């Protein structure tokens, strides 16, 4: 299947079947077992050409909405974006080049955030730029202490 074919048939059923085939009860469980993999790589793990990153993200958002975990999903997506852009961790200095890369990463994070959380994510990104974390900081999941400070869970 080419990427265009990933939309053929019932892709939602296919997506969840692939997660179950790998031993996970949910797409979120699969994603959280691979917290630093970018969405494209999660899709490849789930099915090569039969699944794409947009579908994976759509499924993750649907599960997060059902479980009131959109903030956790947003933190997890920042982990994925940072892992892809800065595999060795946060840059030691924010010179023009690294500041641009951080801005691009934060922009991608915002783009992969549900509308309901975009303003909170933008504020968290601004806080990261205004008060950069220590050099080498590399969150490994959505429960990272700094991430929870920047983007705390909402009270239910």
C-alpha positions, 0 to 999 in steps of 0.5 A: 500500500502506498500512503494514498492507499492508507485511506482506503477501507476502514482505516480506523479499524485497521489502526486499532487492529494493528495496535492490538496485534502488537499487544496494546489495548489502545493506540495511546498504550502503543504510543506511550510505549514508544514515547520518543518516536515521531508520529511518522515512525509510529505509523511505520511501526503500526503498518508501513504503508497501511497507516500514516502519521495523520491517522495515528495522531487522529486516533490519539486525539480521539482517545485523549478526548474520550479519556480527558487526557488532551494535556497529557497528549500535548506534552507527549507530542512535545516529547516526540518533537524534541526527540526528533529535533534534538536527539542529544537534548536541549541545545547548550546555547540559543544562538540564531541557528538553534533558536530557529530550530527550537522555534520550528520545533515549537511550531510543529508542536503547536500544529499537532495540538488540538484547538482547545489547547493551542493557547496553553501550548503557545504559552508553554513554548514561550516560557521555554524560550524565555527560560530555557531548560538546562543544556541536554534536557531531554524529556523521555515522556509526558510525565517529565517534571519540567513538562508538567510544570509548563503544561500541568493537567487541568482539574477535572 
